[in-house]
Amino acid sequence: MTTTNSPSSIGLDLDSLRAGFAGDILTADDDSYDAARVAFNAVFDRRPAVVARASSAADVAHALGFARLNGLTIAVRGGGHSVAGYSTIEGGLLLDLGPMKAVEVDPEARLARVQPGVVWGELDRATQAHGLATTGGRMTTTGVAGFTLGSGSGWLERLHGLACDNLVAAELVTASGQTIAVSETENADLFWGLRGGGGNFGVVTEFTFRLHPVGPEVYGGMLMYPRAQAPEVIRHVRDFLREAPREVCGGALLMHAPPAPFVPPELHGAPVITVIAAHWGSVGEGEEALAPLKQYGDPRVDLMGPTSYLDFQAITDAGNPPGRRNYWRSELLPDVPDEAIDALIACAAQATSPTSPIVLSRVGGAISDVPDEATALSGRRAEWLFHCYANWADPDDARHIAWARATEEALRPWTMAGMALNFVSDIDNNRVRSSFGAEKYDRLVQLKRSWDPENVFSMNQNIPPGS
Ligand SMILES: Cc1cc2nc3c(=O)[nH]c(=O)nc-3n(C[C@H](O)[C@H](O)[C@H](O)COP(=O)(O)OP(=O)(O)OC[C@H]3O[C@@H](n4cnc5c(N)ncnc54)[C@H](O)[C@@H]3O)c2cc1C
């Protein structure tokens, strides 16, 4: 069925929206509409009735009021990376925060105030100008906003905690259009919910993050071995990372080698096992700490050495271009026994697309220092994270989705509850409940009833107020 979204066809009084809104208002009649509606995950090719590109908290409040008055479902977009398709909508109002790009770094206080349209590459550049950083995404184009609200797992997390652990304060526009301050001391109940509870409670129009001295030069990078060596390489990585200090981050990826200049031609397109790691001390300390990884076996690609923090943060960018189709499953593990490693390798051998990797990352460290009850997020006692992302370009979605689901099921004997939902497609209410656990879920429902009783913010890992 073809949907028409011209303003006249849906009878919206867009003049009243424009009257109180400083940013751009786009409909299907505008040339820039298609560029504005497109999402990272091409599975979600949706056509909003209207795209409101906010420039301020006042714009956000006005657009929310307009959508509610007109009975439009709202999707809120920060960086647009939601693999579950939450930041796009068919026929409703897409509130795009992309134009809100301000970043203010206070190097003395080691704080950054960040607007919600900022993506990680932009924030990292601004903080690295002062030799500072906070835990951010493993891809430079992921949005700060959705990433932080849903937990925020990044390479710095073992030393400095998740992104939501570095959130000090937020400015939030509520469902009723009020702008409020949220922190440990102001609306503390909401602060608890924002740290892992996703976009359920309002639109964050400013984040304040704690920063830490990092880089600018660090030691880290990537090693690549033929896939036949995966059993021993992953065991070695597991044994090394199990004992490594929290200054070390890293993991192993079962993937296909890209046709990149740094890969020997005979490995182009071949199944490989890739190791990524970094150390957050000086280059000398990093070289010493990562020597057991770098000196292991005979890697066919060795890009481990001194590098900039910014380059390390971009290490997976090339493998994840926007516009491909994605379906993700992910789980936490308390440990990775040999049998789990063998299961991962067997699943990787069945991958239905050469761009679908399986990732095993070490977590733990500072994530586990935060008391479980301090934030909405659960799963803090996990030591490992498994992430399988089906990523394809052909139209046979069912085949690739089936592979990701089967891979998750194969790992089930070793998983634990609490996986953050940012890494997951296809989230039903059971999955939301089990991710938070019964007690936290009930507390989130109470919070939702207080702050969004009509479920204005429903395009997210939703906590229905009536549940
Ligand atoms: C290629 C890729 C790499 C990734 N890497 C990582 C990684 O290393 N670590 C990790 O933890 N996750 C990672 N993710 C997952 C990522 O954290 C989530 O997709 C996250 O939601 C992205 O944030 P965003 O602002 O780009 O998302 P969007 O798609 O814009 O939004 C996601 C959700 O957050 C809500 N939201 C967005 N902005 C606001 C706001 N200001 N106020 C209230 N609600 C808001 C949206 O409504 C939606 O429900 C990755 C995703 C992709 C596609």
The ligand as a Tripos MOL2 file, in Angstrom:
@<TRIPOS>MOLECULE
LIG
   53    58     1     0     0
SMALL
NO_CHARGES

@<TRIPOS>ATOM
      1 C1         26.7320    0.7840   14.0740 C.3       1 LIG1
      2 C2         26.3070    0.8190   15.5080 C.ar      1 LIG1
      3 C3         27.2660    0.7110   16.5110 C.ar      1 LIG1
      4 C4         26.8650    0.7070   17.8600 C.ar      1 LIG1
      5 N1         27.8090    0.5740   18.8220 N.ar      1 LIG1
      6 C5         27.4400    0.5520   20.1140 C.ar      1 LIG1
      7 C6         28.3930    0.4350   21.1620 C.ar      1 LIG1
      8 O1         29.5930    0.3540   20.9470 O.2       1 LIG1
      9 N2         27.9400    0.4270   22.4290 N.ar      1 LIG1
     10 C7         26.6110    0.5330   22.7320 C.ar      1 LIG1
     11 O2         26.2580    0.5460   23.9250 O.2       1 LIG1
     12 N3         25.7020    0.6390   21.7710 N.ar      1 LIG1
     13 C8         26.0800    0.6440   20.4820 C.ar      1 LIG1
     14 N4         25.1230    0.7490   19.5100 N.ar      1 LIG1
     15 C9         23.7310    0.7750   19.9010 C.3       1 LIG1
     16 C10        23.3680    2.1920   20.2600 C.3       1 LIG1
     17 O3         23.7940    2.5030   21.5660 O.3       1 LIG1
     18 C11        21.8700    2.4000   20.2190 C.3       1 LIG1
     19 O4         21.4160    2.1190   18.9290 O.3       1 LIG1
     20 C12        21.5240    3.8120   20.6280 C.3       1 LIG1
     21 O5         20.1530    3.8860   20.8260 O.3       1 LIG1
     22 C13        21.9720    4.8160   19.6130 C.3       1 LIG1
     23 O6         21.7390    6.1100   20.0340 O.3       1 LIG1
     24 P1         21.1950    7.1750   18.9540 P.3       1 LIG1
     25 O7         21.0130    8.4860   19.6240 O.co2     1 LIG1
     26 O8         22.0590    7.0990   17.7420 O.co2     1 LIG1
     27 O9         19.8310    6.4710   18.6640 O.3       1 LIG1
     28 P2         18.4160    6.9120   18.1010 P.3       1 LIG1
     29 O10        18.0860    5.8770   17.0890 O.co2     1 LIG1
     30 O11        18.3680    8.3110   17.6920 O.co2     1 LIG1
     31 O12        17.5390    6.7090   19.3980 O.3       1 LIG1
     32 C14        17.5170    5.4850   20.0850 C.3       1 LIG1
     33 C15        16.4640    5.5360   21.1870 C.3       1 LIG1
     34 O13        16.7500    6.5920   22.0900 O.3       1 LIG1
     35 C16        15.6860    7.5350   22.1080 C.3       1 LIG1
     36 N5         16.2820    8.8770   22.1650 N.ar      1 LIG1
     37 C17        17.2060    9.3890   21.3280 C.ar      1 LIG1
     38 N6         17.5330   10.6270   21.7240 N.ar      1 LIG1
     39 C18        16.8060   10.9030   22.8190 C.ar      1 LIG1
     40 C19        16.7130   12.0070   23.6860 C.ar      1 LIG1
     41 N7         17.4660   13.0900   23.5140 N.pl3     1 LIG1
     42 N8         15.8530   11.9570   24.7210 N.ar      1 LIG1
     43 C20        15.0950   10.8560   24.9320 C.ar      1 LIG1
     44 N9         15.1430    9.7750   24.1370 N.ar      1 LIG1
     45 C21        16.0000    9.7900   23.1030 C.ar      1 LIG1
     46 C22        14.9400    7.3020   20.8240 C.3       1 LIG1
     47 O14        13.6160    7.7140   20.9030 O.3       1 LIG1
     48 C23        15.0530    5.8040   20.6670 C.3       1 LIG1
     49 O15        14.1220    5.1400   21.4770 O.3       1 LIG1
     50 C24        25.4970    0.8210   18.1790 C.ar      1 LIG1
     51 C25        24.5480    0.9580   17.1680 C.ar      1 LIG1
     52 C26        24.9390    0.9440   15.8450 C.ar      1 LIG1
     53 C27        23.8970    1.0240   14.7730 C.3       1 LIG1
@<TRIPOS>BOND
     1     1     2 1
     2     2     3 ar
     3     2    52 ar
     4     3     4 ar
     5     4     5 ar
     6     4    50 ar
     7     5     6 ar
     8     6     7 ar
     9     6    13 1
    10     7     8 2
    11     7     9 ar
    12     9    10 ar
    13    10    11 2
    14    10    12 ar
    15    12    13 ar
    16    13    14 ar
    17    14    15 1
    18    14    50 ar
    19    15    16 1
    20    16    17 1
    21    16    18 1
    22    18    19 1
    23    18    20 1
    24    20    21 1
    25    20    22 1
    26    22    23 1
    27    23    24 1
    28    24    25 2
    29    24    26 1
    30    24    27 1
    31    27    28 1
    32    28    29 2
    33    28    30 1
    34    28    31 1
    35    31    32 1
    36    32    33 1
    37    33    34 1
    38    33    48 1
    39    34    35 1
    40    35    36 1
    41    35    46 1
    42    36    37 ar
    43    36    45 ar
    44    37    38 ar
    45    38    39 ar
    46    39    40 ar
    47    39    45 ar
    48    40    41 1
    49    40    42 ar
    50    42    43 ar
    51    43    44 ar
    52    44    45 ar
    53    46    47 1
    54    46    48 1
    55    48    49 1
    56    50    51 ar
    57    51    52 ar
    58    52    53 1
@<TRIPOS>SUBSTRUCTURE
     1 LIG1         1 GROUP 0 **** ****
